[in-house]
Amino acid sequence: MYSKNFQRIPILLSDAPLLALLIPNRVCAGFPSPAEDLGAQRIDLTQMLIVHAQATYFLRASGQSMIEAGIFDNDILVVDRAIKPRHNHIVVAVVDGDFTVKRLYQRAGRIKLKAANPTYPDIVPKEGQTIEVWGVVTSSIKQFLV
């Protein structure tokens, strides 16, 4: 149903930005296009991925319940605790002491956590059950080579 197997990865933010080279051309994921002159600029990945540095954490996803939202096993989630969770946000929640990542459903006074995989059930709070939204997922980072 949901996994408590999140691995906490401490975020180390310093005054030095994490810079990478951005080539302004888009890369074709279908048919190749003629190459253009390549120009490049430096981008700050910290600035692109993190809005509230003091309230942002990285967590590693575990399981398959969010694959239709593009979150796969072992992805690193960027979670911002300063963003107020709203309907349809992907959130990290604590359900009876266990972490889970799901889409937040809030309508007509009802709350539930919806999986993005039809083989997983939604989490609907039962009488006396504790659900705490811990933060909003703002990005998912994938690694293809380890």
C-alpha positions as CSV (number, residue, x, y, z in Angstrom):
1,M,0.0,0.0,0.0
2,Y,2.6,2.5,1.0
3,S,6.3,2.4,2.0
4,K,8.2,3.6,4.9
5,N,11.4,2.8,3.1
6,F,12.3,6.4,2.3
7,Q,16.0,7.1,2.8
8,R,16.7,10.5,4.1
9,I,19.5,12.3,2.3
10,P,20.7,15.3,4.1
11,I,20.7,18.4,2.0
12,L,23.9,20.4,2.0
13,L,23.3,23.9,0.8
14,S,26.0,26.4,1.1
15,D,26.7,29.8,-0.4
16,A,28.4,28.2,-3.4
17,P,25.8,27.3,-6.0
18,L,25.7,23.9,-7.8
19,L,26.6,25.0,-11.4
20,A,26.2,22.9,-14.5
21,L,26.6,23.7,-18.2
22,L,23.3,24.4,-20.0
23,I,23.3,24.1,-23.8
24,P,20.4,26.1,-25.1
25,N,19.4,23.7,-27.8
26,R,16.8,21.1,-27.1
27,V,17.7,17.5,-27.8
28,C,15.2,15.6,-30.0
29,A,13.8,12.5,-28.4
30,G,12.2,11.4,-31.6
31,F,13.7,12.0,-35.0
32,P,17.0,13.8,-35.1
33,S,17.1,17.4,-36.2
34,P,19.9,19.3,-37.9
35,A,22.5,20.4,-35.4
36,E,22.6,24.1,-34.7
37,D,25.6,26.1,-33.4
38,L,26.0,25.1,-29.8
39,G,26.2,27.9,-27.3
40,A,26.4,27.3,-23.6
41,Q,25.8,29.1,-20.3
42,R,26.1,28.1,-16.7
43,I,23.0,27.4,-14.7
44,D,22.6,27.0,-11.0
45,L,20.8,23.7,-10.3
46,T,20.2,24.8,-6.7
47,Q,18.4,27.9,-7.9
48,M,16.3,25.9,-10.4
49,L,15.3,23.1,-8.0
50,I,15.1,24.8,-4.6
51,V,12.9,27.7,-3.6
52,H,13.0,27.5,0.2
53,A,16.5,26.3,1.0
54,Q,15.9,26.0,4.8
55,A,12.7,24.0,4.3
56,T,13.9,21.7,1.5
57,Y,14.9,18.1,1.9
58,F,15.8,15.2,-0.4
59,L,14.1,11.8,0.0
60,R,14.7,8.7,-2.1
61,A,11.5,7.1,-3.4
62,S,10.8,3.4,-2.9
63,G,8.2,1.4,-4.7
64,Q,5.9,1.7,-7.8
65,S,2.8,3.5,-6.5
66,M,3.6,6.8,-8.3
67,I,4.8,5.7,-11.7
68,E,2.0,7.4,-13.6
69,A,3.2,10.7,-12.0
70,G,6.7,10.0,-13.3
71,I,8.1,9.0,-9.9
72,F,9.9,5.7,-10.0
73,D,11.7,3.4,-7.5
74,N,15.0,5.0,-6.4
75,D,14.2,8.5,-7.7
76,I,15.4,11.4,-5.5
77,L,12.5,13.6,-4.5
78,V,13.0,17.3,-3.8
79,V,10.5,18.1,-1.0
80,D,9.6,21.6,0.1
81,R,8.0,21.9,3.6
82,A,7.4,25.6,3.2
83,I,4.8,25.2,0.4
84,K,1.2,24.9,1.6
85,P,-0.1,21.6,0.3
86,R,-3.2,22.0,-2.0
87,H,-5.5,19.7,-3.9
88,N,-3.6,17.7,-6.6
89,H,-0.1,18.4,-5.2
90,I,2.2,15.4,-4.9
91,V,3.1,15.3,-1.2
92,V,5.1,13.3,1.2
93,A,2.8,12.4,4.1
94,V,3.2,10.5,7.3
95,V,0.5,8.0,7.9
96,D,0.5,6.4,11.3
97,G,4.2,7.0,11.6
98,D,5.2,5.8,8.1
99,F,6.3,8.0,5.2
100,T,4.5,7.7,1.8
101,V,4.4,9.8,-1.4
102,K,1.0,10.3,-3.0
103,R,-1.2,12.9,-4.8
104,L,-3.3,14.9,-2.3
105,Y,-7.0,14.9,-2.8
106,Q,-8.9,17.7,-1.0
107,R,-12.5,18.2,-2.0
108,A,-15.8,18.9,-0.2
109,G,-14.1,18.5,3.2
110,R,-12.7,15.1,2.3
111,I,-9.0,14.2,2.2
112,K,-7.3,11.2,0.7
113,L,-4.0,10.3,-0.7
114,K,-4.2,9.0,-4.2
115,A,-1.7,6.6,-5.7
116,A,-0.6,7.2,-9.3
117,N,-0.7,3.5,-10.2
118,P,-4.1,1.7,-10.5
119,T,-2.8,-1.4,-8.7
120,Y,-2.3,0.6,-5.5
121,P,-5.2,1.6,-3.3
122,D,-5.8,5.2,-2.2
123,I,-5.3,6.0,1.4
124,V,-8.5,7.2,3.0
125,P,-8.1,8.2,6.6
126,K,-10.1,6.0,9.0
127,E,-11.6,7.1,12.3
128,G,-8.7,8.1,14.6
129,Q,-6.0,7.7,12.0
130,T,-3.3,10.3,11.8
131,I,-2.2,11.7,8.5
132,E,0.3,14.6,8.4
133,V,1.4,16.2,5.1
134,W,5.1,16.5,5.6
135,G,6.0,18.5,2.5
136,V,5.2,19.1,-1.2
137,V,7.3,17.3,-3.9
138,T,8.6,19.9,-6.3
139,S,10.9,17.8,-8.4
140,S,12.1,14.2,-9.0
141,I,15.7,13.5,-9.9
142,K,16.5,10.4,-11.9
143,Q,19.8,8.6,-12.2
144,F,20.4,6.4,-15.2
145,L,24.0,5.3,-14.3
146,V,25.1,4.5,-10.8
